[in-house]
């Protein structure tokens, strides 16, 4: 992470949870990863079946969970190495 990116992250972490959510949404929209036509309630409704399916898989023991920090670090390693 560059010094500028690190400084920006530190600033973002000082925002309230609501402000961070707004910033995240704006960044995702700018990158084309969020549908700006969906409200938060519609987005929650659209994702509910997927979240329910994933929770059921965990409860049935079909998948193993991974600590978020471990998963993020693994993804960073993959991105650094160019792996997909």
GINOR-V850245 format. One record per residue. N is the residue number from 1. RES is the residue in three letters. OMEGA is omega as a letter, one per 40 degrees, with the letter a starting at -180 (* if undefined). Layout:
# GINOR-V850245
N | RES | OMEGA
N | RES | OMEGA
This chain:
# GINOR-V850245
1 | UNK | i
2 | UNK | i
3 | UNK | i
4 | UNK | i
5 | UNK | i
6 | UNK | i
7 | UNK | i
8 | UNK | i
9 | UNK | i
10 | UNK | i
11 | UNK | a
12 | UNK | a
13 | UNK | i
14 | UNK | i
15 | UNK | i
16 | UNK | i
17 | UNK | i
18 | UNK | i
19 | UNK | i
20 | UNK | i
21 | UNK | i
22 | UNK | i
23 | UNK | i
24 | UNK | i
25 | UNK | i
26 | UNK | i
27 | UNK | i
28 | UNK | i
29 | UNK | a
30 | UNK | a
31 | UNK | a
32 | UNK | a
33 | UNK | i
34 | UNK | i
35 | UNK | a
36 | UNK | a
37 | UNK | a
38 | UNK | i
39 | UNK | i
40 | UNK | a
41 | UNK | i
42 | UNK | i
43 | UNK | i
44 | UNK | i
45 | UNK | a
46 | UNK | a
47 | UNK | a
48 | UNK | a
49 | UNK | i
50 | UNK | i
51 | UNK | i
52 | UNK | i
53 | UNK | a
54 | UNK | i
55 | UNK | a
56 | UNK | i
57 | UNK | i
58 | UNK | a
59 | UNK | i
60 | UNK | a
61 | UNK | a
62 | UNK | i
63 | UNK | i
64 | UNK | i
65 | UNK | i
66 | UNK | i
67 | UNK | a
68 | UNK | a
69 | UNK | i
70 | UNK | a
71 | UNK | a
72 | UNK | i
73 | UNK | i
74 | UNK | i
75 | UNK | i
76 | UNK | i
77 | UNK | i
78 | UNK | i
79 | UNK | i
80 | UNK | a
81 | UNK | a
82 | UNK | i
83 | UNK | i
84 | UNK | *
